[in-house]
């Protein structure tokens, strides 16, 4: 599941990566912007793949339906620090305006992640250092999640940090229990690459 699918690049790339190895996966993508939902659908169609696309605020209309059942959640949120009034504005600004410290949407989303993610699920989040990712990790820790930094990159414009969260426990054991351990590793690497490219 991708929250805030934008152009559809990430969800499409993931489906293309996984479809031959995990053919029965149900993919979902949400965005608050109807135009983004339409563009995502066009991107999926152009690559011959399918996902359920829902226009909603974060995942507000899906929380009861999907509670505790999402195995992978990917979020590339509006994270640019802006005045609070710019958050949720119509048009392209909604894709990047993150409010104070770029955290307005991120902080609203974390409880949703907790409700939707399955017991062995993974949550991938793109942040900037200006979002104070250590605070985000602490907030998720209080909800019973462990975390690690997958990617940390600095450019002239931003300092990117991609985080992975999972419900606290031995992640290594979880991956050993999975018959597709090599796929898990490939998935994490590829996902980090997709999300990083999306921000360029």
HELIX and SHEET records of a PDB file:
HELIX    1   1 UNK A    9  UNK A   18  1                                  10    
HELIX    2   2 UNK A   34  UNK A   46  1                                  13    
HELIX    3   3 UNK A   63  UNK A   66  1                                   4    
HELIX    4   4 UNK A   84  UNK A   86  5                                   3    
HELIX    5   5 UNK A   92  UNK A   95  5                                   4    
HELIX    6   6 UNK A  100  UNK A  102  5                                   3    
HELIX    7   7 UNK A  104  UNK A  116  1                                  13    
HELIX    8   8 UNK A  129  UNK A  131  5                                   3    
HELIX    9   9 UNK A  133  UNK A  142  1                                  10    
HELIX   10  10 UNK A  171  UNK A  177  1                                   7    
HELIX   11  11 UNK A  181  UNK A  198  1                                  18    
SHEET    1   A 7 UNK A  52  UNK A  55  0                                        
SHEET    2   A 7 UNK A  28  UNK A  31  1                                        
SHEET    3   A 7 UNK A   2  UNK A   3  1                                        
SHEET    4   A 7 UNK A  70  UNK A  75  1                                        
SHEET    5   A 7 UNK A 117  UNK A 128  1                                        
SHEET    6   A 7 UNK A 159  UNK A 167 -1                                        
SHEET    7   A 7 UNK A 145  UNK A 154 -1                                        
END                                                                             
